[in-house]
Structure formats: structure tokens, C-alpha cells
Amino acid sequence: MKGRGKKSDILPIKDAIRDLLNSYHLESRFDEAQVVASWERLVGVPIAKRTRKVFIKNKVLFVEFKTAAMKNDFLLHKAKVLELFQKEFGQGVVNDIAIL
């Protein structure tokens, strides 16, 4: 069969999508959307239900909680949550978490 590449030319779909996102300079936005979408899964339903707003800007995850008590409780565990996000998405996606 002429015109077919070698087996080594075949990329997994994950890598092909990453290459496409990179070529259009969209990879960082895709990663940011994934981080926000994963908030509930990574921190759990009880914390997510007490969260008013979550967004990411300049590799900083901004979180606003519904109560001051939740904000204070979260501050105690901020380092652990940051570690969870970095483990899930890599070191370069989220560098810090800011509480609003």
C-alpha cells in the first residue's frame, strides 16, 4: 500500500490533539478549562457546594467561597489542594491558589 506511513508515524489521539492545540496556541486555555472543570472532582462535593466562583488567570487558581468559615478552613489545606492540582495537571498549569 503506497502512501501509508510507517507504524512509528502513528500518534495516539491524545498526542495528536495536544499537537493541534499547540499549533493554534490553545493548549494553556484548554488546560485552564480542565482545571476549573475538575474542581469538584479534586476537592470533593462538600467543598465544591460551598464554592461561589472558580477561575484561573496567569497560572493562579482563584477561588471564592460562600462563607468566611469555609475560606478559613480552606486556607489550612491550601498547600495540599495545590499539590493535588499539580499532580493531576503538571507543575506548569497551576502555580498558586488565591482565595477571594
C-alpha positions in Angstrom: 0.0 0.0 0.0 1.6 3.2 -1.2 1.3 6.5 0.7 0.8 5.0 4.1 3.3 6.0 6.8 5.3 3.6 9.0 3.7 2.4 12.2 6.1 4.7 14.0 4.4 7.7 12.4 1.1 6.9 14.2 0.3 9.1 17.1 -2.1 8.4 19.9 -5.2 10.6 19.7 -4.2 12.4 23.0 -0.8 13.4 21.4 -2.5 14.4 18.2 -4.9 16.7 20.0 -2.1 18.2 22.1 -0.2 18.9 18.9 -3.2 20.6 17.3 -3.8 22.7 20.4 -0.2 23.7 20.5 -0.2 24.7 16.8 -3.1 27.1 17.5 -1.7 28.3 20.8 -4.7 27.0 22.7 -3.1 24.4 25.0 -2.9 26.7 28.0 -6.6 27.7 27.7 -7.5 24.1 27.3 -5.6 23.2 30.5 -7.2 26.1 32.4 -10.7 24.9 31.4 -9.8 21.4 32.5 -8.6 22.7 35.9 -11.8 24.6 36.5 -13.9 21.7 35.3 -12.1 19.4 37.7 -12.6 21.5 40.8 -15.5 19.4 42.2 -13.8 16.1 41.4 -10.5 17.0 43.1 -11.7 18.9 46.2 -14.9 16.9 46.7 -18.6 17.7 46.6 -18.8 19.3 50.1 -16.2 21.9 49.3 -17.5 22.5 45.7 -21.0 23.2 47.1 -19.6 25.9 49.3 -17.7 27.5 46.4 -19.1 30.6 44.7 -16.6 31.1 41.9 -13.5 29.3 40.5 -11.3 30.7 37.7 -7.7 30.6 36.6 -5.6 33.6 35.4 -1.8 33.7 34.9 -1.4 30.2 36.3 -3.1 31.2 39.6 -6.3 29.5 40.6 -8.8 32.0 42.1 -11.4 30.6 44.4 -14.3 32.4 46.2 -16.1 30.7 48.9 -19.7 31.3 50.2 -18.7 31.7 53.8 -15.7 33.1 55.8 -15.6 29.9 57.8 -15.1 27.9 54.6 -12.4 30.3 53.4 -10.5 29.9 56.7 -10.8 26.1 56.7 -9.6 26.0 53.1 -6.6 28.1 53.9 -5.4 25.4 56.3 -5.4 22.9 53.4 -4.4 25.1 50.5 -1.0 23.5 50.1 -2.4 20.0 49.9 -5.0 21.2 47.3 -2.3 22.9 45.2 -0.3 19.7 45.3 -3.4 17.7 44.1 -3.8 20.1 41.1 -0.1 20.0 40.3 -0.1 16.2 40.4 -3.2 16.0 38.2 -2.2 18.6 35.6 1.6 19.0 36.0 3.7 21.7 37.6 3.2 24.4 34.9 -0.6 24.7 34.9 -1.4 25.9 38.4 1.4 27.6 40.4 -0.7 29.1 43.2 -4.2 29.3 44.7 -5.6 32.7 45.7 -8.6 32.9 48.0 -11.0 35.8 47.2 
